[in-house]
Amino acid sequence: MYFNVALGYSLHLFYAISKLWSLGLLYNLFILLGCVIAPFFFLCKGLYQHK
C-alpha cells in the first residue's frame, strides 16, 4: 500500500515537473529532488510505523 501511494505521489510530481519545465532548470531541479526524496520518506515512515 505504501509503495502504491509513493509511486502515485512521484508520478503526480513528475507530471507537475513536465508542466512547469518552462520556469527554469534550477527550480525544476529542486522539484526533482523532492520527487525523489518524498516517496522514500513516506516509505521509510510507513516501515517505521509497522515495527
Phi and psi restraints in degrees (range 20) as a CNS / XPLOR table:
assign (resid 1 and name C) (resid 2 and name N)
       (resid 2 and name CA) (resid 2 and name C) 1.0 -62.7 20.0 2
assign (resid 2 and name N) (resid 2 and name CA)
       (resid 2 and name C) (resid 3 and name N) 1.0 -35.6 20.0 2
assign (resid 2 and name C) (resid 3 and name N)
       (resid 3 and name CA) (resid 3 and name C) 1.0 -65.3 20.0 2
assign (resid 3 and name N) (resid 3 and name CA)
       (resid 3 and name C) (resid 4 and name N) 1.0 -41.1 20.0 2
assign (resid 3 and name C) (resid 4 and name N)
       (resid 4 and name CA) (resid 4 and name C) 1.0 -64.3 20.0 2
assign (resid 4 and name N) (resid 4 and name CA)
       (resid 4 and name C) (resid 5 and name N) 1.0 -40.4 20.0 2
assign (resid 4 and name C) (resid 5 and name N)
       (resid 5 and name CA) (resid 5 and name C) 1.0 -63.9 20.0 2
assign (resid 5 and name N) (resid 5 and name CA)
       (resid 5 and name C) (resid 6 and name N) 1.0 -45.6 20.0 2
assign (resid 5 and name C) (resid 6 and name N)
       (resid 6 and name CA) (resid 6 and name C) 1.0 -64.5 20.0 2
assign (resid 6 and name N) (resid 6 and name CA)
       (resid 6 and name C) (resid 7 and name N) 1.0 -40.2 20.0 2
assign (resid 6 and name C) (resid 7 and name N)
       (resid 7 and name CA) (resid 7 and name C) 1.0 -65.9 20.0 2
assign (resid 7 and name N) (resid 7 and name CA)
       (resid 7 and name C) (resid 8 and name N) 1.0 -44.9 20.0 2
assign (resid 7 and name C) (resid 8 and name N)
       (resid 8 and name CA) (resid 8 and name C) 1.0 -63.4 20.0 2
assign (resid 8 and name N) (resid 8 and name CA)
       (resid 8 and name C) (resid 9 and name N) 1.0 -39.5 20.0 2
assign (resid 8 and name C) (resid 9 and name N)
       (resid 9 and name CA) (resid 9 and name C) 1.0 -63.4 20.0 2
assign (resid 9 and name N) (resid 9 and name CA)
       (resid 9 and name C) (resid 10 and name N) 1.0 -45.2 20.0 2
assign (resid 9 and name C) (resid 10 and name N)
       (resid 10 and name CA) (resid 10 and name C) 1.0 -67.9 20.0 2
assign (resid 10 and name N) (resid 10 and name CA)
       (resid 10 and name C) (resid 11 and name N) 1.0 -37.8 20.0 2
assign (resid 10 and name C) (resid 11 and name N)
       (resid 11 and name CA) (resid 11 and name C) 1.0 -65.9 20.0 2
assign (resid 11 and name N) (resid 11 and name CA)
       (resid 11 and name C) (resid 12 and name N) 1.0 -38.5 20.0 2
assign (resid 11 and name C) (resid 12 and name N)
       (resid 12 and name CA) (resid 12 and name C) 1.0 -63.2 20.0 2
assign (resid 12 and name N) (resid 12 and name CA)
       (resid 12 and name C) (resid 13 and name N) 1.0 -44.2 20.0 2
assign (resid 12 and name C) (resid 13 and name N)
       (resid 13 and name CA) (resid 13 and name C) 1.0 -66.9 20.0 2
assign (resid 13 and name N) (resid 13 and name CA)
       (resid 13 and name C) (resid 14 and name N) 1.0 -37.3 20.0 2
assign (resid 13 and name C) (resid 14 and name N)
       (resid 14 and name CA) (resid 14 and name C) 1.0 -62.3 20.0 2
assign (resid 14 and name N) (resid 14 and name CA)
       (resid 14 and name C) (resid 15 and name N) 1.0 -40.0 20.0 2
assign (resid 14 and name C) (resid 15 and name N)
       (resid 15 and name CA) (resid 15 and name C) 1.0 -64.0 20.0 2
assign (resid 15 and name N) (resid 15 and name CA)
       (resid 15 and name C) (resid 16 and name N) 1.0 -41.4 20.0 2
assign (resid 15 and name C) (resid 16 and name N)
       (resid 16 and name CA) (resid 16 and name C) 1.0 -63.5 20.0 2
assign (resid 16 and name N) (resid 16 and name CA)
       (resid 16 and name C) (resid 17 and name N) 1.0 -38.8 20.0 2
assign (resid 16 and name C) (resid 17 and name N)
       (resid 17 and name CA) (resid 17 and name C) 1.0 -61.9 20.0 2
assign (resid 17 and name N) (resid 17 and name CA)
       (resid 17 and name C) (resid 18 and name N) 1.0 -45.5 20.0 2
assign (resid 17 and name C) (resid 18 and name N)
       (resid 18 and name CA) (resid 18 and name C) 1.0 -64.7 20.0 2
assign (resid 18 and name N) (resid 18 and name CA)
       (resid 18 and name C) (resid 19 and name N) 1.0 -31.2 20.0 2
assign (resid 18 and name C) (resid 19 and name N)
       (resid 19 and name CA) (resid 19 and name C) 1.0 -75.6 20.0 2
assign (resid 19 and name N) (resid 19 and name CA)
       (resid 19 and name C) (resid 20 and name N) 1.0 -34.6 20.0 2
assign (resid 19 and name C) (resid 20 and name N)
       (resid 20 and name CA) (resid 20 and name C) 1.0 -97.7 20.0 2
assign (resid 20 and name N) (resid 20 and name CA)
       (resid 20 and name C) (resid 21 and name N) 1.0 10.2 20.0 2
assign (resid 20 and name C) (resid 21 and name N)
       (resid 21 and name CA) (resid 21 and name C) 1.0 -59.7 20.0 2
assign (resid 21 and name N) (resid 21 and name CA)
       (resid 21 and name C) (resid 22 and name N) 1.0 -27.5 20.0 2
assign (resid 21 and name C) (resid 22 and name N)
       (resid 22 and name CA) (resid 22 and name C) 1.0 -71.3 20.0 2
assign (resid 22 and name N) (resid 22 and name CA)
       (resid 22 and name C) (resid 23 and name N) 1.0 -10.1 20.0 2
assign (resid 22 and name C) (resid 23 and name N)
       (resid 23 and name CA) (resid 23 and name C) 1.0 -79.8 20.0 2
assign (resid 23 and name N) (resid 23 and name CA)
       (resid 23 and name C) (resid 24 and name N) 1.0 -9.5 20.0 2
assign (resid 23 and name C) (resid 24 and name N)
       (resid 24 and name CA) (resid 24 and name C) 1.0 126.3 20.0 2
assign (resid 24 and name N) (resid 24 and name CA)
       (resid 24 and name C) (resid 25 and name N) 1.0 150.0 20.0 2
assign (resid 24 and name C) (resid 25 and name N)
       (resid 25 and name CA) (resid 25 and name C) 1.0 -69.5 20.0 2
assign (resid 25 and name N) (resid 25 and name CA)
       (resid 25 and name C) (resid 26 and name N) 1.0 -41.0 20.0 2
assign (resid 25 and name C) (resid 26 and name N)
       (resid 26 and name CA) (resid 26 and name C) 1.0 -63.2 20.0 2
assign (resid 26 and name N) (resid 26 and name CA)
       (resid 26 and name C) (resid 27 and name N) 1.0 -44.9 20.0 2
assign (resid 26 and name C) (resid 27 and name N)
       (resid 27 and name CA) (resid 27 and name C) 1.0 -60.4 20.0 2
assign (resid 27 and name N) (resid 27 and name CA)
       (resid 27 and name C) (resid 28 and name N) 1.0 -43.6 20.0 2
assign (resid 27 and name C) (resid 28 and name N)
       (resid 28 and name CA) (resid 28 and name C) 1.0 -70.7 20.0 2
assign (resid 28 and name N) (resid 28 and name CA)
       (resid 28 and name C) (resid 29 and name N) 1.0 -25.7 20.0 2
assign (resid 28 and name C) (resid 29 and name N)
       (resid 29 and name CA) (resid 29 and name C) 1.0 -65.0 20.0 2
assign (resid 29 and name N) (resid 29 and name CA)
       (resid 29 and name C) (resid 30 and name N) 1.0 -39.6 20.0 2
assign (resid 29 and name C) (resid 30 and name N)
       (resid 30 and name CA) (resid 30 and name C) 1.0 -65.3 20.0 2
assign (resid 30 and name N) (resid 30 and name CA)
       (resid 30 and name C) (resid 31 and name N) 1.0 -40.5 20.0 2
assign (resid 30 and name C) (resid 31 and name N)
       (resid 31 and name CA) (resid 31 and name C) 1.0 -64.5 20.0 2
assign (resid 31 and name N) (resid 31 and name CA)
       (resid 31 and name C) (resid 32 and name N) 1.0 -40.1 20.0 2
assign (resid 31 and name C) (resid 32 and name N)
       (resid 32 and name CA) (resid 32 and name C) 1.0 -64.0 20.0 2
assign (resid 32 and name N) (resid 32 and name CA)
       (resid 32 and name C) (resid 33 and name N) 1.0 -40.1 20.0 2
assign (resid 32 and name C) (resid 33 and name N)
       (resid 33 and name CA) (resid 33 and name C) 1.0 -61.6 20.0 2
assign (resid 33 and name N) (resid 33 and name CA)
       (resid 33 and name C) (resid 34 and name N) 1.0 -43.7 20.0 2
assign (resid 33 and name C) (resid 34 and name N)
       (resid 34 and name CA) (resid 34 and name C) 1.0 -62.7 20.0 2
assign (resid 34 and name N) (resid 34 and name CA)
       (resid 34 and name C) (resid 35 and name N) 1.0 -37.9 20.0 2
assign (resid 34 and name C) (resid 35 and name N)
       (resid 35 and name CA) (resid 35 and name C) 1.0 -64.9 20.0 2
assign (resid 35 and name N) (resid 35 and name CA)
       (resid 35 and name C) (resid 36 and name N) 1.0 -34.4 20.0 2
assign (resid 35 and name C) (resid 36 and name N)
       (resid 36 and name CA) (resid 36 and name C) 1.0 -80.6 20.0 2
assign (resid 36 and name N) (resid 36 and name CA)
       (resid 36 and name C) (resid 37 and name N) 1.0 -42.2 20.0 2
assign (resid 36 and name C) (resid 37 and name N)
       (resid 37 and name CA) (resid 37 and name C) 1.0 -77.2 20.0 2
assign (resid 37 and name N) (resid 37 and name CA)
       (resid 37 and name C) (resid 38 and name N) 1.0 -41.8 20.0 2
assign (resid 37 and name C) (resid 38 and name N)
       (resid 38 and name CA) (resid 38 and name C) 1.0 -56.7 20.0 2
assign (resid 38 and name N) (resid 38 and name CA)
       (resid 38 and name C) (resid 39 and name N) 1.0 -48.7 20.0 2
assign (resid 38 and name C) (resid 39 and name N)
       (resid 39 and name CA) (resid 39 and name C) 1.0 -60.1 20.0 2
assign (resid 39 and name N) (resid 39 and name CA)
       (resid 39 and name C) (resid 40 and name N) 1.0 -39.3 20.0 2
assign (resid 39 and name C) (resid 40 and name N)
       (resid 40 and name CA) (resid 40 and name C) 1.0 -66.0 20.0 2
assign (resid 40 and name N) (resid 40 and name CA)
       (resid 40 and name C) (resid 41 and name N) 1.0 -37.2 20.0 2
assign (resid 40 and name C) (resid 41 and name N)
       (resid 41 and name CA) (resid 41 and name C) 1.0 -62.1 20.0 2
assign (resid 41 and name N) (resid 41 and name CA)
       (resid 41 and name C) (resid 42 and name N) 1.0 -47.9 20.0 2
assign (resid 41 and name C) (resid 42 and name N)
       (resid 42 and name CA) (resid 42 and name C) 1.0 -66.2 20.0 2
assign (resid 42 and name N) (resid 42 and name CA)
       (resid 42 and name C) (resid 43 and name N) 1.0 -37.5 20.0 2
assign (resid 42 and name C) (resid 43 and name N)
       (resid 43 and name CA) (resid 43 and name C) 1.0 -65.2 20.0 2
assign (resid 43 and name N) (resid 43 and name CA)
       (resid 43 and name C) (resid 44 and name N) 1.0 -46.2 20.0 2
assign (resid 43 and name C) (resid 44 and name N)
       (resid 44 and name CA) (resid 44 and name C) 1.0 -64.9 20.0 2
assign (resid 44 and name N) (resid 44 and name CA)
       (resid 44 and name C) (resid 45 and name N) 1.0 -38.5 20.0 2
assign (resid 44 and name C) (resid 45 and name N)
       (resid 45 and name CA) (resid 45 and name C) 1.0 -63.0 20.0 2
assign (resid 45 and name N) (resid 45 and name CA)
       (resid 45 and name C) (resid 46 and name N) 1.0 -42.5 20.0 2
assign (resid 45 and name C) (resid 46 and name N)
       (resid 46 and name CA) (resid 46 and name C) 1.0 -66.2 20.0 2
assign (resid 46 and name N) (resid 46 and name CA)
       (resid 46 and name C) (resid 47 and name N) 1.0 -42.0 20.0 2
assign (resid 46 and name C) (resid 47 and name N)
       (resid 47 and name CA) (resid 47 and name C) 1.0 -66.9 20.0 2
assign (resid 47 and name N) (resid 47 and name CA)
       (resid 47 and name C) (resid 48 and name N) 1.0 -35.8 20.0 2
assign (resid 47 and name C) (resid 48 and name N)
       (resid 48 and name CA) (resid 48 and name C) 1.0 -66.9 20.0 2
assign (resid 48 and name N) (resid 48 and name CA)
       (resid 48 and name C) (resid 49 and name N) 1.0 -37.7 20.0 2
assign (resid 48 and name C) (resid 49 and name N)
       (resid 49 and name CA) (resid 49 and name C) 1.0 -71.2 20.0 2
assign (resid 49 and name N) (resid 49 and name CA)
       (resid 49 and name C) (resid 50 and name N) 1.0 -24.9 20.0 2
assign (resid 49 and name C) (resid 50 and name N)
       (resid 50 and name CA) (resid 50 and name C) 1.0 -73.5 20.0 2
assign (resid 50 and name N) (resid 50 and name CA)
       (resid 50 and name C) (resid 51 and name N) 1.0 -25.4 20.0 2
